[in-house]
Amino acid sequence: MPCAIPGWTEREKALVREYQFNDFAAALAFVNRVGALAEAANHHPDIFLYSWNKVRLTLSTHSAGGLTNNDYAMAGKMNQLGS
């Protein structure tokens, strides 16, 4: 299902976005930027780096059993990190 946050999709009580990069180094650098942002916010996505240049991010608030405003806010912040 489409989401109000550009690039993200709502799937099974979570927000999901896939990114593709030119190479492994760019994908890994992006993962590290996401990790720093998530750690600062104390709101951590599931991060899947695969096929040498692709990253899938999944956001949900497990303690709430699904999506909260914090998930949408983090998705917007992650969009600002670029790809």
C-alpha positions in Angstrom: 0.0 0.0 0.0 1.4 3.5 -0.9 2.5 5.7 2.0 2.4 9.4 2.7 6.2 9.4 2.9 7.6 9.5 -0.7 9.4 6.3 -1.6 8.0 4.2 1.3 5.4 1.5 1.2 3.2 0.3 4.1 3.5 -3.5 4.4 2.3 -5.7 7.2 2.3 -3.0 9.9 5.6 -1.6 8.8 7.1 1.0 6.5 9.5 -0.4 3.8 11.8 1.3 1.3 14.4 -0.2 -1.0 17.4 1.7 -2.3 19.8 0.9 -5.1 23.4 2.3 -5.3 26.1 2.3 -7.9 28.4 0.1 -5.8 28.9 -1.7 -2.5 30.8 1.2 -0.9 28.0 3.7 -1.6 25.4 1.2 -0.2 27.5 0.6 2.9 28.1 4.4 3.5 24.3 4.9 3.3 23.7 2.1 5.9 26.2 3.8 8.2 24.4 7.1 7.8 21.1 5.4 8.6 22.7 3.7 11.6 24.0 7.0 13.0 20.6 8.6 12.6 18.7 5.7 14.1 21.1 5.5 17.1 20.7 9.3 17.8 16.9 8.9 17.7 16.9 5.6 19.6 14.6 4.2 16.9 16.3 1.4 14.9 15.1 0.1 11.6 15.7 -3.4 10.2 18.5 -2.9 7.7 19.1 -5.5 4.9 22.2 -4.9 2.7 22.0 -7.4 -0.2 23.1 -8.1 -3.8 26.2 -5.9 -3.3 24.4 -2.6 -4.0 20.8 -2.7 -2.5 19.5 -1.8 0.9 16.0 -2.4 2.3 14.9 -0.5 5.4 11.9 -1.6 7.5 10.5 0.6 10.2 7.9 -0.3 12.8 7.5 0.1 16.5 7.5 -3.4 17.9 6.4 -2.3 21.4 3.3 -0.7 19.9 2.6 -3.6 17.6 2.9 -1.6 14.4 3.3 1.9 13.1 3.5 5.0 15.1 4.1 8.7 14.3 7.8 8.1 15.2 8.1 5.6 12.3 6.8 8.1 9.8 9.1 10.8 11.2 12.1 8.5 10.9 11.2 7.6 7.3 11.1 11.3 6.5 14.5 11.8 8.1 15.9 8.8 6.3 14.7 10.3 3.0 16.8 13.4 3.7 19.9 11.2 3.8 19.6 10.7 0.1 20.5 7.6 -1.9 
